[in-house]
């Protein structure tokens, strides 16, 4: 799948590829080494989002959403112009209503992400987001009638248990709202993926531009009377939205055309694992024991499922069989 869940945590195009990791393998293409390097750089760059959030001086969630969205719109707009030039507006219009709905889901995910990371730990947020592949697989099974392999179903159950542990732990620590917002973020990304998967003939990259505009409008309305923030926070918002999220996810889109889906998912685990590490090292935000247990279940489920898929893909390639798309 060529499109990506800016998860953003970064975004929506990354979530789109995450679903591929639990439902199909992409065709192996040239320039794999270069693509792997792009994936590493992309995942590491986006993993600093939580640390940037914790480094804000006084900007609140809505202000951060507003300026981060503007920066992302500028970055994605530039990518579209460079890629399509005179056809940019035609490409944007070509996403149709499906693209608008996909953009809305990413916007909901983006807003929920900032709410989540503002009300719970970075670890809880990122561990919950790592369940995106399994949430997407469940939605695809329900709406697209895609079959679930037994190993995928078992991994989904383990991941659901992990998320349940983290959400329950949040009630005791007063961060239940943040944990629920993290779950809403994951569901938003997963919903985007289902729409993209059912509209593969459409280039959904412009939906990220739509989502950025939606976030900016909503955040602007919510904080219309107080959009003034420090230059320090402004710079961090533009660094986060314009460079780390915008260009980082652009790298992912390129890389996703040259790697099989399981490899994409494994590289994505770098983001989910590194984000809590950065805030632990630099701002001493330590996750609870239950959060580590629940997060370990989720990330372990994704890793095991991806490794099994990689093993199966390798066997098919050695036998000369094409990967199913």
N, C-alpha and C positions, 0 to 999 in steps of 0.2 A: 504494500500500500504506500503510495507516494506522499500522502498528506499527513500532517502531523499535528497533534494535540499540543497546543502551547500549554501546558500544565502549569501551567504556571500558577500552580506553581509555575509555571510557565507555560503552558499552553497547549493548546488543543491538538496540534498536530502530533505531539508526543503521545497523547492518549490514543490516537488513531492507530499508531504503529503498535502500541501495547496490546490492542485487541488481536492483531495479527499473530502475536506470540502465543496465543492460546487457541487459535482456530485454524491457522494455515501457515504454510511456509512460502516466503517470497522466492522468486527465482534468483539464483546466484549469478551476479553480474561482475564485470571487470572492476579493477581499481579498488579491490577490497581493502588493501592496506591503507590507502588514503582515506577510505570511508571509515575505517576503524579509528584512525587518528581524529577525524572530524567528530565522531561520536564521543570519544574520550574528552576532547576539548569542550564540546557542547554540554555534556553531562556535568563536567566539573564546573563550568562557568555558571550554569543555572543553579547548581547546588549552593551558591553563595546567596541566594535570595533570602533565606531565613536570617543569615547573619546581617544582611543589609537592613532587613526589617528591625532587627534588634539594635541596630546602630543609629536609627532615627532619633533626633533630638526631641522634637515636640509635635511632629505631624501626626494626625490621627488616621484611622483606617480609611476614611472617605477621602481625605486629602491625598493620601498615598495612592489610592486607587485612581484618582483623577489624573495626577501628573504621570504616574506610571503608565496609564492607558494612553495618554497623549504621546509619550515617548515611543510606545509600542506601535501606535498608528503611524508615526513618522518612519519608524524602521521598516515596518511591513510595506508601507506605501513605497518606500525607496526600493525595496526588493522587487516589488511588482513592476515598478517603472523600468528598472534595469532589465528585468526578465522579459517583459512584454512590450515595452516602449509604447508605440501608438495603439496597441491593442489592450492597454491596461483597463480602460473603462469598460470595454466589451467583455473582458475576462471577469471583471467584478459583477457586471450585470448577468453574466452567464451562470452564476451560482443559483439563481432563481429563489423560490420560496424555501426549498430545501436548505439552501445555504443560509438564508435568513434565520431559520429555526436552529440550524447548527451554530450560527453566530450567537444566538440568544443563549443557548446552553453553555457555550464557552464563557459568555459574559457572566452568567450566573455562577459558573465555576470560579472565575477570576475574582468576583466580589466575595464569594464565600471563602476563598483561600485567604484573603487578607483578614477577614473576620476570624477565621480559624487560628491563624498564626498570631493574632492579637489577643486571643483568649485561651490558648493552650500552648503547650511547648512545641517547638519546631519538630522534635522527635515524634510526638503524637501525630502531628499534621502529616509529616512525610511518610511515616509508617502506614498511615491510613491510605494515603495516595498510592502507595505501592500495591494496593488491592485493585487498582483500576483494571488490569487485564481480566480479572475474574468477574468483576461487576459487569464489564462489557460483554464477556462471554455469556453471562446470564441473560442480559438484555437481548443479545443477538439470538439466543435460543428461544426467547419468548416472542420477539417481534419478527425475526427473520427466519425462524424455524431451523436454525443451524444446530446440528447435532453436537453434543458434548461428549468428548472421550471420557472414559472412566477415570483416567489419571487426572484430567482437568477438573472433573467433578470433585474428586477427593481433595485436590489442592484448593478448590474454592471453599470447601467446608472448613479446611484448616485456616485459610485466610479469614473467613468470616468469624471464626472463633477468636482469632487474634484481634480483629477490629472490635468485637464485642468486649473483650477484656479491656481494651484501651478506653472505650466509651464508658464502661462501668467504672473504671478507675477514675475517670474524670468527674463523676458525681461526688466521689469522696474528696477530691482535691479542688472542687469548685470550678473545674474547667470543662464541664459537660457540654456547655454551649459551643466551646471551641472545637471539641471532638466531633460534635454533630455537624458543625460547619465544614470540618475536614471531610466527613462522609458525604455531605452535600456536594463538595468540590469534586470528589471522586465520581459521584453519580453524574454530575454535569459533564465531565470529560467523557465518561462512558457513553452517555446519550449522544454526544457529538460523534463519537466513533461509529455508532450504529447508523447514524444518518449518512456519514461519509461512506461507510461500507455499502449501503444500499444505493449510493449514487456515485459509483466508481468512475463513471464516464465523465464526471464533472471535476474540474480542478477546484478543490475547496480551499486553497490557500487564501483567497480573498475573504473567506469567512472570518479570518483572524483580524482583518481590517474592520469588518463589521462589528465584531465583538468589542474591539478596542473603542470604537465610537460609542457603542451602547454603554460601556462601562463609564466612559468620560461623561456622557450625558447624565446618567443616574448619579454618579458621584458628585458631579457639578451641582445637581439639584439638591442633594443631601447636604452639601456644604457651601452653598452659593454665597452665604454671608460671611464665610471665613475660609477663603482659599489662599490666604497669605501664609507661607511657610518660610523657614530660613533657607538661605542659599545652600547650606550644608544638606538639608533634607531634600531640596530640589535637585541637587546634583546626584544624590543617591537614587532618587526616583528615576531620573533619566538614565543613570547607569544601569539600573535594574531593568527597566522596561525597554530601553532603546538598544542597549548593547548586549547585556547578558541574556535577556529573554528574546529580543528580536533577532539579533545576529546568531545567537546560540541555536535557536530553533531553525533558523535558515540553514545552518550547518547540518542539522538533523535531517532536514528534507532532502538535502543532497545525499547524505549517507544512507538514507533509507532505500535508495534506489540500487544500492550495491551490496547490501547485507541481507541475510535471511532473517526472518522475524525473531527467532529465538536469540540471535546475536544482538539485535536491537534491544530486546528486553533486558538482557544481561548488562549491557552498557548503561541502560536506564537505572539499574540498581545502584550505580555509582552516585547518582543524584540523591536517591532516597537515603543512602547510607552516609554520604558525606555531609549533607545539610545539618543533621543533629551534631555531627562531629565538630563542624566549624563553630557553632554556638557554644558547644561545651568547652572548646579550647579557648575561645576569645572572650566570651561573656559569662562563662561558668554556669550555663544553663544545663542542669543535670536531669535527665528523664527519670521517672520513678521506676521501681523494679517491675511493676506490672506493665508499664508502658514498654519496657525492654522485652519482657516476655511476649506480649502481644505483637509488638513490632517484629520480633524475631520469627514468630509464626508466619506473619504475612510475607516478609522478605524471603524467608526460607522456602515458603510455598512457591513463590514466583521463581526463585533460583532453581529449585528442583524441577519444576515444570519446564522451564526454559532449557535446562541441561538435557532432560529427557527428549525434548523436541529436537535439540541440536544433534543428539545421538541418532535419532531416527532420520533426520535430514542427511546426516553423513552416510548412513547406510544406503539410503536411496541414491545418493550421488555416486557412491562407489559401484552400485549396480547399474548405473546409467539411466536411472529413472528420473523423469522430470518431477520437480516439486509441484504439488497441487497449488493452485492459486486461489 
